[in-house]
Amino acid sequence: MSSKILLLAGAAVALVLAGCNKKPEAPVTPPAEATAPAAQGIAVGEPNPSTPLAGQNINTGTPVDGPATVTSPATVGAGAIIEVGWTGPGNSGDYIDLVPRGSTATSGEITYNYTRDAIPVAKLRAPTAPGDYDVRYVVQLEGARAIKATAPVTVTAASATLTAPSKAEAGEPFTVEWVGPAGNGDYVDLVPAGFTQVSGEITYAWTRDGNPAKLVAPGKAGAYQVRYVLEGAGKRTVLASSALEVSAPAATLKAPDSAAKGAKVKVEWTGPKRRGDYVDLVKKGQTAASGELSYFYTDRDSSSELTAPADAGDYEIRYVLEAPGGRQVLAKRSLTVR
């Protein structure tokens, strides 16, 4: 890894952290699996002081060698921020990194922070796996790196608990009380039962957004689990889970069996009336929950009107549930347009 690559990697890290600081409430795109160096644990929104401390140099010219020191807490919790004090040459490519205990390689670090961005301390995110690690000062010289100082740190295991309902209807909002590290990036998610990945969740809520976490049950009935996911350097890990059984809510439709082309069709309905639910009109046999010919939202009275299409034929009126993981058709009835 050359000095030029390190500088580009640092810029990429800043962009990733800025983009990840704000996440959409609905998990259309799940959080990406964290990988080094993008998974580094620099604290977001905490600007460094502008005045270097004694022994903390900023050298933007020709890299120079020299002595260095690092100081670290002896023990931190999994996923916590490790504040590492340091002194050293402060070349543009010098950095403070975190590696497994005893590692001598100057690549493949779990996480890192450039010294130029680490005044007065380097802020590194601890891994989620408990164990023994080292923080190090690595000097970047012309064409070579060298480890100038090392300090040990032990990462202890983290734990969490969840209090969540065992049952919910599809599309139903519910809350989850949680106890956990509440680190920046931790979240409570909802996945299918038996799902082991720490990406690809159906829906989620950041722990930083409050306790209890607010989730919405998926649209498809079945077995799911709610999880507390710990964010850390290198990878995420699931600290706790709770089973959730989702059932399909009932819905009914009442409408005429036939209508003239272009006529208004009155539809009476019952249903869960979730946010975004609607009644639509589609070609008979259509399975996609999009491409409707006419529709109205259920955020109104229990009856409204659809407009029959201009072409004669066989159609269907449907009650469509809006929910995480995809829309679901809860009820339908035939309509002949003549």
N, C-alpha and C positions, 0 to 999 in steps of 0.2 A: 504493500500500500504506500504509494508515493505521497509527498507533501501535497501535490496538486490534488490527488484523489481525496486525501483527508479534508482539504478545504471544501471540496465539492460535497463530500459526505456531510460535513457540518451544516452547509447551507440546506441540504435536503432534510436534515433532522429538524431544522428550524421551521421549514415549511410544513413537515408532517405534524409537528406539535401544534402549530397554529391551526391547521385544519382540523385536528382531533379535539381541539378545545371546545368545539361546538358541534353537537351531534343532533341529527334530526330526532324528533320525538318518536316517529314511527320508524322501525328498523328496516327500511326498504333495502339499504346496503348495510350489512353487519360490520362490526368492527373487524379490521384486518388482523390476522395473526401477527403479533409483534416479533420482529427480527432485528438482531443487531446489525448496524448501529442505530437503525431508526427507533429502536425500543429504549433509547437512553432516557434516564429519569430526571432530566433537568426540570426544576419546578417551573410551571407556567405562571406568568403574571407576577414574578418576583424579580424586578430588575436588580442587577448587581450594582453595588456602590461604584462610583466613578474613580475613586482614589485608591490606588493599590496600597496594600499593606507592606511593611518592611520585608524585603526578601521576595516580594512578588513582582517580577519584572514583566514588561511587555516589550518584546523585541521583534520589530517588524522587518528588520534588516537581515543580514547574513546570519544564519543560525550559529549559535555558539554553544559550547559544552560548558558544564559547570555543576556544582553540587546541588542537590535538591533534598527536600524533606516532604513527607506526607504524614498527617495525623488523622485518625479515624476513630469513631466510637468502637469499643470492643465488641459490642453486640447491638444488633438492630433486628426488628421484626421483618418477616417476609413482605416484600412489596413496599417497604418504607423508604423514605428519602435518606440517603447517607450523606452527611455534610463532611467533606474532606478538606481540612486545612492543608496548605502547601506553600513551599517556597521553591524557587528554581529559576532557570534561565528565562523562561517565558517566551520561547520562540513561537512563531506563528503556528507551527505544526505540533508543538508540545501538547500533551494531554494527560489527564488523570483517568485511569481506567479501572475496571473491576474484572477480576479473573478468578477461576478456581484456585484454591490454596496451592502454592508451589509452582504455578505455571510460569514458564520462562519465555514463552513465545511473545513476540510483539505484534501479534495479529490474532484475530478470533476472539477478541474481548467480548464480555457479556454486555457491557455498556461503557460509555466514556463521556468525558466532557473536556473540551479544549481549555487550556489554561487561560487563553485570552478571554474566554467567556465565564471564567470561574473565579472571580475576585469578589469578596475575600475567600469564598469557599467553593469547591466543586460540589455540585449536587447530583448525586447518582441514585438511580432507582435500584433498590435491592432486588435480587431475583425472588421468585415465588418458592423456589426449592430451598429448604433449610440446609445449612451446611457451612463449611469453612471456606472463606474467600480471602483474597488480597486486593487492596487498593494500591495503585502504583503511579509513580511519576515516570512518564516515558518521554524522553527527549528525542526530537526529530532533527537530525543533522543532515547534511548534504548526502543523500543516498543511503542513509542508515539510521536506525533507531537504537536506543539503549535505555534499559531500565535503570533509573537513577535512585529510586527510593521505593520502599514497600512497607505497608502496614497491614496487619491482620484484622479481619472483621468476621464475626460469626453471625449468620442469619438464622434466627429462630423461627419455628413454624407458626403460622397464623391460623386462626379459627374463626368460624362464623356460625350463626344460627338463623333460621327463618321461621316465621309464624305466618302461614298462608292458609287460605281456605282449601279444603280437599276437593270441592266441587264448584263448578261454575257453568253457566250457560254460554254458548258461543257468542262472542262479541260483548260479553258482560264486563264492565269495569270492576276491578277488585284491587285490594291493597295487600301489601306484604310487609310485615314488620321484620326488621333485620337487625342483627348485632354483628359487627365485623370491623375490620381495620379502617374502612371508609377512606381508603387512599384515593388520590386523584386518578381516575380511570377505573375504579371498581364499579361494578354494576350488578343489578339483579335482572336475570333474563328468564325467558320462557322457551322451552325446547320440547320436541317430542320425547316421550319416555324412552330411556335407553340411549339417548343422544350423548356422545362423549366429547365432541369437538367444542372448542371455545371460540367459535365463529359460526355464522350461519344461523343465529338464533331467530325466532319468529318475532319477538318483541323484547324490549328491555327498558330499564330505567337506571340512570346514574345514581349511585348512592349519594353523591354530592348534591343531588336535587331534593333530598329530604327523606325523612323516615316517618311513616311507612312509604315504601316505593309504590307507585301507581302503575298498574299494568291493565291490559285489556285481553280477555281470553280470545284465542284464535277462533276463526269461523268454522273450522272443521271439527266435528265431534271426535273425541278419542282420548287417549291417555297422554299426559304431558308431565313435565317437571319444571318447577321453578328453582332457580339456582343463584347462589351468591358466587360471583366470579371475581377473583383477585387479579389485578393488573400488576405486573412486575417486569423487570428486565429479562429479556430472553423469551418469556412465554407467560401466558395466563394459566391460572389453575382454579378449579372449582372447589370452594371451601365447604359448601353446604347445599343440600337440595331437598325439595319437598314435592310429593306427588300431587297432581291435579287432574281430575277427571272432568272433561268438558262434554256437555250434552247439547243436543240441537234444540233450540227454542221452537215453539209452535207458531205457525202463521196460517191464515186463511184468506181466501179471495172470493169475492162475490161479484159477478159481472154477467152481462147478457151473453148468450151463446153465439150470437151473430151481430154484425153491424154493417151498415152501408159504407162504401169507400169514402174516406175522409171525414166520417162522422165522429162526434165526441162519444166516448164510451165511459160511462160512470163505473167506477170500481170502488167497492167497499172492502176494507181489509182489516185484519188484526195481525199483530206481530210484535216483536220485541222493541221496535222503534229505536234501534241504536242510531247513534250519530252516523249519518251517511247512508242509512238504509233507503231503498227506493223500490217502487213498483214500476216494471217496464213492460214493453210490448216488443216481441221478437218473432222471427220466423219460427214455425213449428219445428221442434227438434233441435233448436240451437242450444248449445251447451256453454258457450262463452258468456262470461258475465260482463260483456261489453258489446258495442255495436247495436244497441237497442234502437228501435224505430221511434219510440215515444216513451216518456217516463215522467214520474213525479216523485219527489222525496217524501218520506213518511214523517217529516217534521211538521206535520199539519194535521188537519182533522182526519178522521178515519175513513174518509171517502174523498175521491178526487176524480179527475178525468184524464183519459188518454185519448190520443187522436188516432183513429184507424188509418192505415196506409191507403195510398191511392190505388194499389193493385189488389185485385181479388185474390183470395187464397186462404190457406190455413195458418193461423198464428197462435201464439201463446202469451198469456199475461202471467208475470212472475213477481213474487216478492223476493228481493235480493238483499241479503245481509252483508253489510260492510264490516270487516273485521281483520285483524292482523293475520297474515298468512294467506290471504285471498278471500274473495267474496264467495258466498254460498247461496244457492237458490233454495229457499225454505218452502215455497208453495208455488204451484202454477195451475192454470186452467186454460182450456182451449177457447179460441175465438175464431169464428169463420167470417171473413170479409167477403161480401158479395157485391 
